Amino acid sequence: MKSQTDRTGFLPVRRDQLRKERVHDTYKLQHKLAEPTVCMECGAVYHAGRWQWSARPAGAKEVVCAACQRARDRFPAGFVEVGGSFFAEHKAELMNLLRRHEEKEKAEHPLARIMAVADTPDGVLVTTTDLHLARDLGEALHHAYQGDLEFHYNEAENLLRVHWRRQL
C-alpha cells in the first residue's frame, strides 16, 4: 500500500507544530477586529473581515488602520522611483496617471495609498502604504509609457522598491 506522500507528492500539514512566519509585518492585523470598527483618522470601516469604504455604523469601535499608522510612523511599504528625461518633460501627465491609479486602487482597497511624493535630483520618489500599490504604479507607468522597469523586493523587511525611468 502506498503512503499518502507517494500518492499526492506532499506531506499533510501538521496542526500540532508551530511554524515560523515567513514575513513579519508589524502593521498586519494579528487578530480579527470586532465588527464594526472604524479608523478614527480616515474613516475606513472594518466589516466582513476587511477594510472598506462605507458609512460609519452606529456604535463602532475606533482604531487606527494600518495605512494611517504607516503614514503616521512615516514607514512606507513601497517606494516608486520615477525619473529620466521623459519624466522631466511630462511630469504633470505622469503624476496624474499615478494619482488616478491610486484613487482607483484605493476605492477597492482602502489600505493602499500614496503616502508622499518627494522631488529627487532625477525625478520623484513616491512612497506607498502597500507593496502591491507600489508594484501597480510601476506597471501602470510601464504599460502606458514603456521605459525601464525594475523591482527589488526585500523579504526580510517586507519592502518593495520599484524603479521606472525613460529617456526621450
C-alpha positions as semicolon CSV with decimal commas, in nm:
position;residue;x (nm);y (nm);z (nm)
1;M;0,000;0,000;0,000
2;K;0,133;0,345;-0,094
3;S;0,167;0,615;0,168
4;Q;-0,012;0,948;0,134
5;T;0,317;1,113;0,040
6;D;0,365;0,878;-0,258
7;R;0,015;0,940;-0,392
8;T;-0,009;1,315;-0,360
9;G;0,351;1,437;-0,366
10;F;0,332;1,634;-0,041
11;L;0,306;1,574;0,330
12;P;-0,011;1,665;0,518
13;V;0,008;1,977;0,734
14;R;0,079;1,908;1,099
15;R;-0,152;2,117;1,313
16;D;0,040;2,041;1,634
17;Q;0,360;2,220;1,527
18;L;0,433;2,590;1,532
19;R;0,563;2,724;1,204
20;K;0,784;3,030;1,180
21;E;0,614;3,302;0,983
22;R;0,785;3,376;0,651
23;V;0,741;3,751;0,660
24;H;0,676;3,960;0,968
25;D;0,467;4,272;0,913
26;T;0,417;4,484;1,224
27;Y;0,123;4,660;1,061
28;K;-0,069;4,344;0,970
29;L;-0,362;4,260;1,194
30;Q;-0,269;3,995;1,450
31;H;-0,635;3,905;1,510
32;K;-0,973;3,991;1,369
33;L;-1,116;4,317;1,485
34;A;-1,455;4,347;1,649
35;E;-1,716;4,447;1,397
36;P;-1,796;4,716;1,319
37;T;-1,469;4,906;1,363
38;V;-1,385;5,244;1,212
39;C;-1,047;5,408;1,155
40;M;-1,054;5,729;1,355
41;E;-0,827;5,906;1,104
42;C;-0,950;5,814;0,755
43;G;-1,299;5,678;0,827
44;A;-1,249;5,336;0,663
45;V;-1,478;5,068;0,809
46;Y;-1,365;4,717;0,901
47;H;-1,658;4,493;0,807
48;A;-1,690;4,133;0,689
49;G;-1,323;4,070;0,761
50;R;-1,176;4,353;0,554
51;W;-1,138;4,729;0,539
52;Q;-1,380;4,907;0,307
53;W;-1,531;5,247;0,243
54;S;-1,884;5,272;0,376
55;A;-2,097;5,483;0,607
56;R;-1,988;5,488;0,969
57;P;-2,203;5,239;1,164
58;A;-2,353;5,345;1,494
59;G;-2,159;5,223;1,798
60;A;-1,849;5,131;1,601
61;K;-1,523;5,074;1,784
62;E;-1,244;5,316;1,684
63;V;-0,887;5,217;1,594
64;V;-0,617;5,345;1,359
65;C;-0,595;5,137;1,040
66;A;-0,261;5,003;0,915
67;A;-0,237;5,260;0,634
68;C;-0,289;5,556;0,869
69;Q;-0,045;5,405;1,118
70;R;0,220;5,364;0,846
71;A;0,165;5,725;0,737
72;R;0,185;5,844;1,098
73;D;0,509;5,646;1,153
74;R;0,647;5,753;0,812
75;F;0,726;5,387;0,743
76;P;0,630;5,303;0,382
77;A;0,591;4,953;0,243
78;G;0,669;5,059;-0,114
79;F;0,897;5,305;-0,288
80;V;0,847;5,404;-0,651
81;E;1,135;5,599;-0,803
82;V;1,036;5,772;-1,127
83;G;1,294;5,951;-1,336
84;G;1,460;6,019;-1,666
85;S;1,442;6,294;-1,925
86;F;1,095;6,176;-2,037
87;F;0,965;6,227;-1,684
88;A;1,116;6,576;-1,670
89;E;0,925;6,677;-1,985
90;H;0,596;6,505;-1,892
91;K;0,590;6,536;-1,513
92;A;0,233;6,661;-1,477
93;E;0,097;6,391;-1,709
94;L;0,281;6,109;-1,530
95;M;0,185;6,237;-1,184
96;N;-0,180;6,249;-1,294
97;L;-0,154;5,887;-1,408
98;L;-0,011;5,785;-1,068
99;R;-0,283;5,976;-0,876
100;R;-0,566;5,835;-1,091
101;H;-0,430;5,483;-1,047
102;E;-0,404;5,533;-0,670
103;E;-0,763;5,663;-0,650
104;K;-0,892;5,362;-0,844
105;E;-0,698;5,120;-0,625
106;K;-0,789;5,299;-0,301
107;A;-1,160;5,279;-0,386
108;E;-1,136;4,897;-0,372
109;H;-0,859;4,863;-0,112
110;P;-0,864;5,142;0,150
111;L;-0,523;5,045;0,287
112;A;-0,350;5,103;-0,049
113;R;-0,248;5,470;-0,056
114;I;0,024;5,703;-0,167
115;M;0,188;5,842;0,146
116;A;0,410;6,111;-0,004
117;V;0,566;6,238;-0,324
118;A;0,913;6,387;-0,286
119;D;1,124;6,551;-0,555
120;T;1,464;6,393;-0,622
121;P;1,751;6,519;-0,843
122;D;1,639;6,282;-1,122
123;G;1,260;6,283;-1,075
124;V;1,031;6,191;-0,785
125;L;1,009;5,931;-0,510
126;V;0,657;5,808;-0,435
127;T;0,606;5,620;-0,109
128;T;0,309;5,389;-0,055
129;T;0,140;5,214;0,235
130;D;0,115;4,890;0,039
131;L;0,368;4,697;-0,170
132;H;0,103;4,588;-0,416
133;L;0,021;4,952;-0,490
134;A;0,389;5,028;-0,549
135;R;0,407;4,741;-0,798
136;D;0,084;4,851;-0,966
137;L;0,208;5,208;-1,005
138;G;0,530;5,088;-1,169
139;E;0,338;4,857;-1,400
140;A;0,093;5,136;-1,491
141;L;0,382;5,364;-1,592
142;H;0,545;5,085;-1,791
143;H;0,218;4,991;-1,963
144;A;0,139;5,349;-2,060
145;Y;0,487;5,478;-2,149
146;Q;0,718;5,173;-2,174
147;G;1,063;5,262;-2,035
148;D;1,278;5,058;-1,798
149;L;1,106;4,896;-1,500
150;E;1,283;4,717;-1,215
151;F;1,152;4,560;-0,895
152;H;1,364;4,500;-0,585
153;Y;1,184;4,307;-0,311
154;N;1,340;4,282;0,034
155;E;1,170;3,986;0,201
156;A;1,340;4,049;0,536
157;E;1,182;4,394;0,560
158;N;0,863;4,323;0,360
159;L;0,954;4,614;0,135
160;L;0,935;4,675;-0,241
161;R;1,142;4,925;-0,435
162;V;1,026;4,999;-0,789
163;H;1,244;5,192;-1,033
164;W;1,092;5,332;-1,356
165;R;1,279;5,557;-1,591
166;R;1,263;5,655;-1,952
167;Q;1,483;5,873;-2,166
168;L;1,341;6,075;-2,457
